[in-house]
Amino acid sequence: MIRRGISIYSFQEKYYRGEMSLEDCLATTARMGIRGFEMLSDQMLPGYPSIQYNLSDEFLDSWRGWLEQYCVEPIAFDVYGETKLYKNRKVTNTELVSELRELLKTAQALGFRILRLTFHLPVEVVEMMIPYAEEVGIQLAIEVHAPHLLTGEWVQKNIELAQRKNTKNLGIMPDLGIFCKNIPHLVIDEALREGATPRVVDYLSKVYHERPVPADLMEKIDALGANDVDRWLALRIKIGVWTWHDPQHLRDYMPYTYHIHGKFYEMNSNLVEPEVAYEQIMPTLIEAGYNGYIMSEYEGQRLTHGVDMGYDEVEQVRRHQAMLANYLEQ
């Protein structure tokens, strides 16, 4: 069964501005009729960016009270491994595991079922974490986020690890942003506001849409008279900030797909996300029998600072939830 949830990361701008508290984020989730939620460890919890377990009894009492009051349920806890703590040396794998064990302890105390790990972590570190995850009954889910694809080497190594260890506590968490048909139009609009050259932007949009991106992309746009704003947009295309991947690949990874980030940049008034291929993704997930959450994850707010778009983060999440409900006939 596919369930709808909300990553309260989606409310990051209002939270940052002090317009919403952590409790407000949970209350808003409940008002939309949603039970399951996801959050980032270092965004909304007191005491971070400390990597040591430091939740107070007072905070835990408040947390448990909110969960009961609003009838919401913690599902996925998004964490990082701090690999760049020192100027003069790399963080060792043993140190990374120590950090992640502290975050696993936090996830357990807060009642989360899934610990999101990111693609910068060595596979050896993921392997070292498996016994600890099995011990506390929390699943490790590797986020498949651009520039990585489901068929990429890094994902394959983690799936092979799960197979070799014969564990149900390691899987993947696809981010639907890997299915971007076009460069998000909010990105294009922002570039133009900042002084990008229209003919260069048109060329870059065409190159991304038609694929593949030419190896000499930077030279080609320089020949068109590119400026620094154009080059920044082109560089992001070149390094895979947005990627296109056939949604049919999702079928092959169902046994290892524990959770999904429902990335979106903008939901229009017709409940359509014009860039992320939901019209292909959702039927594929339904037909393939996906069993888990799709979490609304809004990232358009960072592209519209100072621009009145006629909606806010809460409305965008509401629209995304309505779109998912239509596909799921819920």
Secondary structure as UniProt FT lines:
FT   STRAND          2..7
FT   HELIX           8..11
FT   HELIX           12..16
FT   TURN            17..18
FT   HELIX           22..31
FT   TURN            32..33
FT   STRAND          36..40
FT   HELIX           41..44
FT   TURN            46..49
FT   HELIX           57..70
FT   STRAND          73..78
FT   HELIX           93..110
FT   STRAND          114..117
FT   TURN            119..120
FT   HELIX           123..136
FT   STRAND          139..144
FT   TURN            146..147
FT   TURN            150..151
FT   HELIX           153..165
FT   STRAND          170..175
FT   HELIX           176..179
FT   HELIX           185..193
FT   TURN            194..195
FT   HELIX           198..210
FT   TURN            215..216
FT   HELIX           217..223
FT   TURN            224..225
FT   HELIX           228..239
FT   HELIX           247..256
FT   STRAND          260..264
FT   TURN            269..270
FT   HELIX           278..288
FT   STRAND          292..298
FT   HELIX           301..303
FT   TURN            305..306
FT   HELIX           313..328
//
